[in-house]
């Protein structure tokens, strides 16, 4: 089990030089003919993540009774059989690729949090998994230990003085997940500079009543953080929130309500886990975001939005899934691999009676969608 620690933990290894880990490539592979493909992935349970390994494989994680993965080595055209990470286990989100070692990290809680937590590690691109014994997480400045569930994937920072740092969104649940406790909830993050053996907890996100977040490192090394709302009393509680970090994910500033991005159904008092990723395009901050785009009471009409300025505006969107669509996660394929130029959306629901589906599309397909009125698509991205 992961043990808490009140001590500040020394770095176990020096971070690599800035730029050593960057794998951005050209824009061209993301354009070309618009394309969308959708197929079922998992048949039961909940809670999706998806990552692209250093070797180019795609690894989708899932499960609230047994945590499992499925892998693709051909850019998402086909998927291998389920591999069990933990049985029993409750997927905590935040699946992370360590860009230094190539290890994959999966966070497994015993039950719906707050609950004991175990970190599982794969050293072979997701083919086999084992628990990490003795991993430590320090509480935040309020003395609160974070919970993992249910956030977007983690990242390795690739730029600046914190290059090599592992960073993943987390949350503080208060005493439990209940409406009366929602005002005490807040999102945050944990970060590790020693490959996931010890973790520090960031300062809280600048708004209580938030949970289930996503983050991405921008081209200048800042962190973009986008959060779900989880408290009905917050203003504009059906809109997403964002903030930024200039210190490698230790603290957050620049809080704003993202008025163009919906947060779940617009007739409820709480939002919905959304997906987020930055496309690996050199010198550009193209972000993609996923959630539902509906005024109704059902979780449906899964949609993706694109930003070309690091999350300041979101000028274009496109419907992926007309039917059932709930929690979702995003990742872009790596340059030089079978996934280059593709974006992968792992989401609960789909066109068949399945627990989760995987959509594979390119940026050109999003660009053929509809304008949102929030800024404009720049000329340099037009195919």
C-alpha positions as CSV (number, residue, x, y, z in Angstrom):
1,X,0.0,0.0,0.0
2,X,1.1,3.6,-0.5
3,X,2.2,5.2,2.7
4,X,1.8,8.9,3.4
5,X,4.8,11.0,4.6
6,X,4.9,14.4,6.2
7,X,8.6,14.8,5.2
8,X,9.8,16.8,2.2
9,X,11.3,14.1,0.0
10,X,14.7,14.6,-1.6
11,X,15.1,14.0,-5.3
12,X,16.5,10.6,-6.1
13,X,17.9,11.5,-9.5
14,X,18.7,14.6,-11.4
15,X,16.2,15.7,-14.1
16,X,17.4,15.5,-17.7
17,X,18.3,18.6,-19.6
18,X,15.5,20.6,-21.1
19,X,14.6,19.3,-24.5
20,X,16.2,15.8,-24.1
21,X,12.8,14.2,-23.8
22,X,10.8,16.2,-26.4
23,X,9.3,14.1,-29.2
24,X,7.3,16.7,-31.1
25,X,7.1,16.3,-34.9
26,X,5.7,18.1,-37.9
27,X,2.1,19.2,-38.4
28,X,1.6,17.6,-41.8
29,X,0.7,14.0,-40.6
30,X,-2.2,15.4,-38.6
31,X,-3.8,16.9,-41.8
32,X,-4.6,15.2,-45.1
33,X,-8.0,13.5,-45.7
34,X,-10.4,13.7,-42.7
35,X,-10.9,10.3,-41.1
36,X,-13.0,8.8,-38.3
37,X,-13.2,5.2,-37.2
38,X,-15.0,3.8,-34.1
39,X,-14.9,0.3,-32.6
40,X,-15.9,-1.3,-29.3
41,X,-13.2,-1.9,-26.7
42,X,-14.2,-3.1,-23.2
43,X,-17.4,-5.1,-22.6
44,X,-18.0,-4.3,-18.9
45,X,-17.3,-1.8,-16.0
46,X,-16.2,1.8,-16.2
47,X,-13.5,4.5,-16.1
48,X,-11.3,5.0,-19.2
49,X,-7.7,6.2,-19.7
50,X,-5.4,5.8,-22.7
51,X,-1.7,6.4,-23.2
52,X,0.9,6.0,-26.0
53,X,4.0,4.2,-24.9
54,X,7.6,5.2,-25.8
55,X,7.7,2.3,-28.2
56,X,4.5,3.5,-29.9
57,X,2.0,1.0,-28.5
58,X,-1.4,2.3,-27.3
59,X,-2.5,1.1,-23.9
60,X,-6.1,1.6,-22.8
61,X,-6.9,1.1,-19.1
62,X,-10.4,0.4,-17.7
63,X,-12.3,-1.1,-14.8
64,X,-14.0,-0.5,-11.4
65,X,-14.0,-4.1,-10.3
66,X,-10.9,-5.5,-12.1
67,X,-8.4,-3.0,-13.6
68,X,-7.5,-4.2,-17.1
69,X,-5.6,-3.0,-20.1
70,X,-5.9,-3.7,-23.9
71,X,-3.0,-2.9,-26.2
72,X,-2.6,-2.0,-29.9
73,X,0.6,-2.2,-31.8
74,X,-0.7,-1.1,-35.2
75,X,-1.9,2.4,-34.5
76,X,-5.3,1.4,-33.1
77,X,-6.5,-0.7,-36.1
78,X,-6.7,-3.8,-33.9
79,X,-6.5,-4.5,-30.1
80,X,-5.1,-7.4,-28.2
81,X,-6.8,-9.4,-25.4
82,X,-7.4,-8.0,-22.0
83,X,-4.5,-8.1,-19.5
84,X,-5.4,-7.9,-15.9
85,X,-3.5,-5.3,-13.8
86,X,-5.3,-5.8,-10.5
87,X,-8.2,-8.1,-9.5
88,X,-10.0,-6.9,-7.5
89,X,-9.3,-3.2,-8.1
90,X,-10.8,0.2,-8.8
91,X,-9.2,2.2,-11.6
92,X,-7.9,5.5,-10.2
93,X,-7.2,7.2,-13.5
94,X,-4.0,9.1,-14.2
95,X,-2.3,6.3,-16.1
96,X,1.2,7.7,-16.8
97,X,4.2,6.9,-19.1
98,X,7.6,7.7,-17.6
99,X,9.5,9.2,-20.6
100,X,12.9,8.5,-18.9
101,X,12.5,4.8,-18.2
102,X,9.6,3.9,-20.5
103,X,7.7,2.4,-17.5
104,X,3.9,2.7,-17.3
105,X,2.2,3.5,-14.0
106,X,-1.4,2.6,-13.1
107,X,-3.1,3.8,-9.9
108,X,-5.5,1.3,-8.3
109,X,-7.7,2.0,-5.3
110,X,-9.4,-0.7,-3.2
111,X,-12.8,0.9,-3.7
112,X,-14.4,4.2,-4.5
113,X,-12.2,6.7,-2.7
114,X,-11.2,7.8,-0.3
115,X,-9.7,4.3,-0.2
116,X,-6.3,2.6,0.1
117,X,-4.1,2.9,-3.0
118,X,-1.6,0.7,-4.8
119,X,0.6,1.8,-7.6
120,X,1.2,-0.8,-10.4
121,X,4.1,-0.6,-12.8
122,X,4.8,-2.2,-16.2
123,X,8.4,-2.3,-17.5
124,X,7.4,-3.9,-20.8
125,X,4.9,-1.5,-22.4
126,X,1.9,-2.9,-20.6
127,X,2.4,-6.6,-21.2
128,X,2.8,-7.4,-17.5
129,X,2.2,-5.6,-14.2
130,X,3.4,-5.7,-10.6
131,X,2.7,-3.6,-7.5
132,X,5.3,-1.0,-6.4
133,X,5.9,-1.6,-2.7
134,X,6.7,1.3,-0.4
135,X,5.7,4.2,-2.7
136,X,5.1,7.4,-0.7
137,X,2.7,10.3,-1.2
138,X,3.1,13.4,0.9
139,X,-0.1,15.4,1.9
140,X,-0.7,18.9,0.6
141,X,-0.1,22.2,2.5
142,X,-3.5,21.6,4.3
143,X,-2.4,18.2,5.5
144,X,-4.8,16.4,3.1
145,X,-3.9,13.3,1.2
146,X,-5.1,13.2,-2.4
147,X,-7.3,10.6,-4.0
148,X,-6.7,9.4,-7.5
149,X,-10.2,8.8,-9.0
150,X,-11.1,9.7,-11.7
151,X,-8.8,11.9,-13.6
152,X,-7.2,12.1,-17.1
153,X,-3.8,10.5,-17.7
154,X,-0.6,11.8,-16.2
155,X,2.4,13.2,-18.2
156,X,6.1,13.4,-18.0
157,X,7.2,17.0,-18.2
158,X,9.5,17.4,-21.3
159,X,10.8,21.0,-21.0
160,X,12.5,23.4,-18.7
161,X,13.9,22.9,-15.2
162,X,11.5,20.2,-14.3
163,X,12.0,18.0,-17.3
164,X,11.5,14.3,-16.4
165,X,9.0,15.1,-13.6
166,X,5.9,12.9,-13.5
167,X,2.7,14.8,-13.0
168,X,-0.8,13.6,-12.8
169,X,-4.1,15.3,-11.7
170,X,-5.7,14.2,-8.4
171,X,-8.4,15.4,-6.1
172,X,-9.2,15.8,-2.4
173,X,-12.5,14.1,-1.6
174,X,-13.0,15.4,2.0
175,X,-14.4,12.7,4.2
176,X,-16.5,11.1,1.4
177,X,-18.1,11.6,-2.0
178,X,-21.4,13.1,-0.9
179,X,-23.4,16.3,-1.7
180,X,-22.8,17.8,1.7
181,X,-19.1,17.3,1.3
182,X,-18.8,18.8,-2.2
183,X,-18.0,22.3,-0.9
184,X,-14.8,20.8,0.7
185,X,-13.7,18.9,-2.4
186,X,-11.0,20.3,-4.7
187,X,-8.7,19.1,-7.5
188,X,-4.9,19.2,-7.4
189,X,-2.0,17.1,-8.7
190,X,0.8,14.9,-7.5
191,X,4.3,15.0,-8.9
192,X,7.4,12.8,-8.7
193,X,11.0,13.6,-9.6
194,X,12.3,10.0,-8.9
195,X,10.3,7.9,-11.3
196,X,7.2,7.5,-9.1
197,X,8.8,6.2,-5.9
198,X,8.0,9.4,-3.9
199,X,5.3,12.0,-4.7
200,X,4.6,15.5,-3.6
201,X,1.0,17.0,-3.7
202,X,0.5,20.4,-5.3
203,X,-1.4,23.3,-3.9
204,X,-5.2,23.1,-4.4
205,X,-6.7,24.2,-7.6
206,X,-8.1,27.8,-7.1
207,X,-11.7,26.7,-6.6
208,X,-13.4,24.3,-4.2
209,X,-16.2,22.1,-5.4
210,X,-14.1,20.7,-8.3
211,X,-13.0,17.2,-9.2
212,X,-11.8,15.0,-12.1
213,X,-9.3,17.1,-13.9
214,X,-7.0,16.9,-16.9
215,X,-3.7,18.6,-17.7
216,X,-1.2,19.1,-20.5
217,X,2.3,20.6,-20.8
218,X,2.5,23.4,-23.3
219,X,5.4,24.2,-25.6
220,X,6.9,26.8,-23.3
221,X,6.8,24.4,-20.3
222,X,3.7,25.8,-18.6
223,X,1.0,23.4,-17.5
224,X,-2.5,23.8,-18.7
225,X,-5.0,22.4,-16.1
226,X,-8.7,21.9,-17.0
227,X,-11.2,20.8,-14.3
228,X,-14.7,19.4,-13.9
229,X,-17.1,21.2,-11.4
230,X,-18.6,19.1,-8.6
231,X,-20.7,21.5,-6.6
232,X,-24.0,22.9,-7.6
233,X,-23.5,26.2,-5.8
234,X,-20.6,27.3,-8.0
235,X,-21.3,30.1,-10.5
236,X,-21.7,28.8,-14.1
237,X,-21.4,25.3,-12.7
238,X,-22.1,23.7,-16.1
239,X,-18.9,25.2,-17.6
240,X,-15.4,23.9,-17.3
241,X,-12.6,25.7,-15.3
242,X,-9.0,26.1,-16.1
243,X,-5.7,27.4,-14.6
244,X,-2.0,27.3,-15.3
245,X,1.2,26.4,-13.5
246,X,4.6,28.1,-14.1
247,X,6.4,25.9,-11.5
248,X,6.1,22.4,-12.8
249,X,2.7,21.7,-11.3
250,X,3.3,22.8,-7.7
251,X,0.8,25.7,-7.8
252,X,-1.9,27.1,-10.0
253,X,-2.8,30.6,-11.2
254,X,-4.8,32.3,-13.9
255,X,-8.1,30.7,-12.9
256,X,-11.0,31.2,-15.3
257,X,-14.4,29.8,-16.2
258,X,-14.1,28.3,-19.7
259,X,-17.5,29.5,-21.0
260,X,-17.3,27.7,-24.4
261,X,-16.6,24.2,-22.9
262,X,-19.7,22.5,-21.4
263,X,-19.2,20.3,-18.4
264,X,-21.7,17.4,-18.6
265,X,-25.4,17.8,-19.1
266,X,-26.6,21.3,-18.7
267,X,-29.6,20.5,-16.4
268,X,-27.5,18.8,-13.6
269,X,-25.6,20.3,-10.7
270,X,-22.4,18.5,-11.4
271,X,-20.1,17.9,-14.4
272,X,-18.5,15.0,-16.3
273,X,-14.9,13.7,-16.6
274,X,-13.5,15.0,-19.9
275,X,-10.5,14.1,-22.0
276,X,-7.5,16.4,-22.8
277,X,-4.3,16.1,-24.8
278,X,-1.8,18.3,-26.6
279,X,-0.9,17.1,-30.1
280,X,2.9,16.5,-30.4
281,X,3.5,19.3,-33.0
282,X,6.7,21.2,-32.8
283,X,6.3,24.8,-31.8
284,X,2.5,24.7,-31.6
285,X,0.0,24.3,-28.7
286,X,-2.9,22.4,-30.3
287,X,-5.1,21.0,-27.6
288,X,-8.0,18.6,-28.0
289,X,-10.8,18.3,-25.4
290,X,-13.7,15.8,-25.1
291,X,-17.0,16.0,-23.3
292,X,-20.7,15.8,-24.1
293,X,-22.5,18.6,-26.0
294,X,-26.2,18.3,-25.1
295,X,-28.9,20.3,-23.4
296,X,-30.7,17.1,-22.5
297,X,-30.7,15.0,-19.3
298,X,-28.8,12.0,-20.8
299,X,-25.1,11.6,-21.2
300,X,-24.8,11.5,-25.0
301,X,-23.5,13.4,-28.0
302,X,-19.8,13.0,-27.3
303,X,-17.9,15.9,-28.9
304,X,-14.3,17.0,-29.3
305,X,-13.1,20.6,-29.4
306,X,-9.8,21.9,-30.6
307,X,-7.7,24.9,-29.4
308,X,-4.7,26.3,-31.3
309,X,-3.4,28.7,-28.6
310,X,-2.9,26.6,-25.6
311,X,-6.5,26.7,-24.3
312,X,-7.2,30.4,-24.6
313,X,-9.9,29.8,-27.3
314,X,-11.6,26.7,-28.7
315,X,-12.8,27.7,-32.2
316,X,-13.9,24.4,-33.6
317,X,-15.8,21.3,-32.5
318,X,-17.1,18.1,-34.0
319,X,-19.6,15.4,-32.9
320,X,-18.0,12.0,-32.5
321,X,-20.8,9.9,-30.9
322,X,-24.5,10.8,-31.2
323,X,-25.5,8.1,-28.7
324,X,-24.3,7.0,-25.2
325,X,-21.2,8.9,-24.1
326,X,-19.9,9.4,-20.5
327,X,-16.4,9.6,-19.1
328,X,-13.7,10.0,-21.8
329,X,-9.9,10.2,-22.3
330,X,-7.7,11.3,-25.1
331,X,-4.2,10.7,-26.4
332,X,-2.3,11.5,-29.6
333,X,-0.1,9.0,-31.4
334,X,3.6,9.6,-31.3
335,X,5.7,10.8,-34.2
336,X,7.5,8.1,-36.1
337,X,5.1,5.3,-34.9
338,X,2.0,3.7,-36.4
339,X,-0.1,6.1,-34.4
340,X,1.5,9.3,-35.9
341,X,-1.2,11.8,-36.9
342,X,-4.0,10.0,-35.1
343,X,-6.0,11.1,-32.1
344,X,-7.5,8.4,-29.9
345,X,-10.7,8.9,-27.8
346,X,-11.5,6.2,-25.3
347,X,-15.0,6.7,-23.9
348,X,-17.7,5.0,-21.9
349,X,-20.6,4.1,-24.3
350,X,-20.7,3.7,-28.0
351,X,-22.8,2.6,-30.9
352,X,-23.0,-1.0,-29.7
353,X,-24.0,-2.4,-26.3
354,X,-20.5,-2.1,-24.9
355,X,-18.9,-0.5,-21.9
356,X,-16.4,1.5,-23.8
357,X,-15.4,2.4,-27.4
358,X,-12.3,3.8,-29.1
359,X,-12.6,6.4,-31.7
360,X,-9.6,7.1,-34.0
361,X,-9.6,10.4,-36.0
362,X,-7.2,13.1,-37.2
363,X,-7.0,16.8,-36.8
364,X,-8.3,17.3,-40.4
365,X,-11.5,15.5,-39.3
366,X,-12.0,18.0,-36.4
367,X,-11.3,20.9,-38.7
368,X,-14.2,19.8,-40.9
369,X,-16.5,20.4,-38.0
370,X,-18.4,23.5,-36.9
371,X,-17.2,26.8,-35.6
372,X,-17.9,27.7,-32.0
373,X,-17.5,31.5,-32.3
374,X,-14.7,31.4,-29.7
375,X,-11.8,32.7,-31.7
376,X,-10.9,31.5,-35.1
377,X,-8.9,28.6,-36.6
378,X,-5.5,30.1,-37.7
379,X,-4.4,29.9,-41.3
380,X,-1.3,27.9,-40.5
381,X,-3.4,24.9,-39.5
382,X,-5.6,24.8,-42.6
383,X,-4.9,21.7,-44.8
